[in-house]
C-alpha cells in the first residue's frame, strides 16, 4: 500500500512521464518544461520561467466506487486502503497559441494512449507496492469546482 507521500508522487510521476516522453520534433520546435504547480503559482501573474506545462492538483476525493465503506475487517492489523481520486488541471503556459494548442494536444494524446502508470512510471517516493498502479482518466471540471 502506498504511503502518504503517494499523492505528491502521482503528480511528480505524471510530470516525469510527460517530460521523458516529450518527442524530439516537438521538443526542438516548442521547448516546454513539465512541472507541478501550486495554488500560489496560479495566483502569480508570471508563475513560470519559460514555456511550461503545469500540473495542478485542485481536488482530492475518496473514490466512491472503491472505498471499502464501513468494513472494519483487516488483515494483520494493517490499515485499510484509502482509494483516492486525484483531480489535476493540466495547462500550458506560453505566449505562442500554436505551441500551446499543439503541446496540450500531445499531452492529452499521451495520457490517452498510456492511461496506466505502474511501478516503472511511479516515483519511488510514494512507497508503492509491486502491484500498485495509477489509472489516468480525463474528465471535465464541474461548475462546482470552477467556483
N, C-alpha and C positions, 0 to 999 in steps of 0.2 A: 504494500500500500504506500502511496506517495506521502511525502512529508508536507508540512506547512508551506515550505518554500516552493511547492509544486505549482501554485498559482502563478508566481512570478516566472518560474521555469517554463511554463507553457508559452507565455508571451515572448520570452527570450528565444525559445525554440522556434517559434514561428518566424521571428526576425532573422535568426541564423539560417533557417531553411531557405527563406527568400533570398538572403544575401548570397548563400552558397550556390543557389541555382540560377541566379540572375545571369542570363547568357551574354556572351561577349558582344554580339552585334548591338544589343540594347545598352550594355554597359559602356561601350565606346561612344554611342550616339547620345545617350542620356545617363550620365553617371549619377546614380542615386545611392544614398545610404539608407539602411533599414534599421529602425530603432524603436524602442518602446517610448511612448510619450506619457507624460504626467499631466495631471489637471493644471498644474502651473504652466506647463508648456502651452496648453491650449488657450490660456489667458494672456499669453505674451504676444505682442504684435509681430515679432520676428523670432519665432521659437527655435528654429534650427539653423545650423550652419550649412548652407548649400542645399541642393535638392535632396529631399528626404521623403521616404515613405514611413509614416508613423503608425504605430500600433498602440491604440489606447484602450485599456480595459475600463469600460464605462459601467459595467453591471456584472454582479455575481449573484447567482441564484442556485438554490438546491434543485437538482434535476427532478422534476415532478414524476418522471416515469421510472427512474432507477432508485429513487430514495427508498430505503428499507422500511419506512414508516415507523411504527411504534415497537417493532420487534426488539426484544431485549436478548435474544439468543445470539451468543457469540462463541466463537471457538477460542480456546486457550486464553480467555480474558483479554483478547486483543480488541482494540477499539473498532467500532463499526465503521465501514467505509462511508465517506461523505461524498456522494457523486455531485459534482458541481457543473453548472452551465456558466461558462465564461463568455461574456459578450464584448467583442472588440470592435472598435471603429477603426478601419484602416483608411488612411488618407495620404494623398501625395501632395507635397508642398514644393511648388516651383512657380516661376513666372512664365513658363512655357506651357501653354494649354495643350499643344500636341503631345509633348513629353508626358504631361500629367495623364492624359487620356490613354496613351499607349502603355505606360507603365502600370496604371491601375487595371487595364485590361489584362496585361500579363500576370499581375498579382492574382486576379480573380481566376484566371485560367490555371495557374499553378495550384491554387488551393482546391480547385475543382478536380484537377487531374490527380492530385495527391491528397485526398481527404483524410488520411490517417497518418498520424505521427506515431512512430513506435520508438523503441529504445535507441535505434540508430539515429533518430532525429531529435530525441528529447534531451534537454540539458540534464546532466547528472545531478545538478543541484536540487532537483525535485525529489531525489531519493526513490526513484521508480522501481517497482518490482519487475521481474523479467517479462511478465505478460501484460504490463500496463501499456495502454495506447490512449491517444487523444484523437477524437473524431472532430474534424473541422467541417462545419456546415454553414453556408451563407444564410442570412436572414435579413429582413428589413428592420429598421429601427422603428419602434412603435411611437405613436404620438405621445404616449405617456413618457417614454424615455427622452423624447426631444424637449419636453418642458421642464 
